[in-house]
Each structure stands twice: as structure tokens, then as C-alpha cells.
Amino acid sequence: MKKILSITLIFGAFFLQSCYSYHMTVGEGAQQNRQKTEWNHYVIYGLAPVDVSDASEMANGEENYEVHVRHTFVNGLVAAITFGIYTPTTTTVTY
């Protein structure tokens, strides 16, 4: 019984994780369909930033753009492999 409960808890914790996603519109939003994507680098389950992208710099000086920050499948896979020591996110800027 304890083994079934342990397996259920492990699978539940793995499959019931929420996905982090953040979307922000700056100015009037994207005027064209140009995109730039970069990874943000965090350690210790995302608590300590190492190198975080600058959205305004990624937009190449545009005043109107959209920012989408998320955990992709690959980001989650890398975080799982490193047991949360390295936890990247992906930022996409559309301008």
C-alpha cells in the first residue's frame, strides 16, 4: 500500500505541475511580426537569476512590442535533469 501511495504522489507531483507563462504588451503591441527569442538563466529552482534577457533591448529600440516569458518543454526537461539546480525560462519578444 505504501508503495502505491508513493508512486501516486511522485507521478502526481510530476504531472500536476503548473506551467509558468507571462505575457505583456508594451505600447500598442507588436506592429510587425519580427521575433527574437532568448533563454533566461536561473539557479536553485529559479530563485537566483544568473543572466536574464532585457526585453527592451531585444526589441531593437521599438516602442511597441509584446513580451512572452514561459517555461517550455525543453526548459522543464533541463530543470528536471539538473534536479532544479539550473532552471531556465524562455523570453520571446515580438516587435
Order of alpha helices (4+ residues) and beta strands (2+ residues): alpha-beta-beta-beta-alpha-beta-alpha-beta
